[in-house]
């Protein structure tokens, strides 16, 4: 059965007051208004936290790079970065951590560059600044980069994914209003929506991005057609304030904003993104293709520096706690340390009385498995763009993924950082509905879902 294309409604948002405890006196929001975001950025910077740069080499199950290759990777002077100071945009989310820590701890200087983290207001702002060159790189949604490359997220711009920044650690939160009528998960949500067929509003962070795709996949896996709901776009830090004043029934966003919703008593976690797809790809280090061509050594150096920061974060719970203290600052995520730390360590409280140690929490390195830009990961987002009608025809899946995911440059950076490589450039995963994705037949995969756009 064919279904109409999901709606992607622009949504007016409130000022970002989701720091330690958001104010309760927000004015009502006109849902028909155009989204407005602040034009000024928070320029306060916390003094660098002096932390010993402890290095833990990636061993794991993947084969290590050949030592001779690492020792003689580039001739003396040939690998000098063309641009030694770079601006990397980020959104206030826990998974910006490796970009921030690469700068704070000096991993960037080790590789001959200086990273300037730039706090941005929305994914739309990141898109625009990447496109016009105001940002050299960005901590960015995987699907946003692909959307830019194929012209779905603004003007077409050739793009590059240099590495994955994290896996797991996003979530779908529902309001206490739904909890009060007996909704606790996807199955009970479907039952309630059938019994009370009003308009339900769910928010994500960008139309082609990861959170939109997790939200739609979860709804459809529970036999809820996303086209039957109102789907709006809200910047991540403003999710809590919007659910507080009743603008939406639920949302999909990265941490720490799901945890903040629970801590503030405004809603509950209905599903983690790792429940949808264990060890799924999430944020990436993205840039323009022409930047890579003009500054290949800079791109390699920045990737290597962030790889080293990623390894350091994952090396121990103590390193994660220290990271949480750094990124909680106003200059970065702007919330309390405990809001970040718990779920970063895999300690979950869903707001319904259930607590657990998650087996697949947010990871930044995973012996290098997190960071490799698998072609199949990029292709998956294209299949979902086709599934939900953002693409009218099947794209050249493999060709596009090979253009965007710069595996050649990643391998060089991995050599410089001493990071292991996987055996293959694709991987296989089973998602929550039991369907296996391995990148082998993207056309059949995209067309094979029962619920999809017409």
Secondary structure, 3 states (H helix, E strand, C coil): CCECCCCCEECCCCCCCCCCCCCCCCCCCCCCCCCCCCCCCCCCCCCCCCCCCCCCCCCCCCCCCCHHHHHCCCCCCCCCCCCCEEEEEECCCHHHHHHHHHHHCCHHHHCCCEEEEEECCCHHHHHHHHHHCCCCEEEEEHHHHHHHHCCCCCCCCCEEEEEECCECCEEEEEEHHHHCCCCCCHHHHHHHHHHCCCCCEEEECCCCCHHHHHHHHHHHHCCCCHHHCEEEECCHHHHHHHHHCCCCCEEEEECCHHHHHHHCCCEEEEEEHHHHCCCCECEEEEEEHHHHHHCHHHHHHHHHHHHHHHHHHHCCHHHHHHHHHHHCCCCCCCCCHHHHHHHHCCEEECCCCCEEECCCCCECCHHHCCCCCCHHHHHHHHHHHHHCCCCCCCCCHHHHHHHHECHHHHHHHHHHHCCCCCCCCCCCEECCCCCEECCCCHHHHHHCCCCCEC
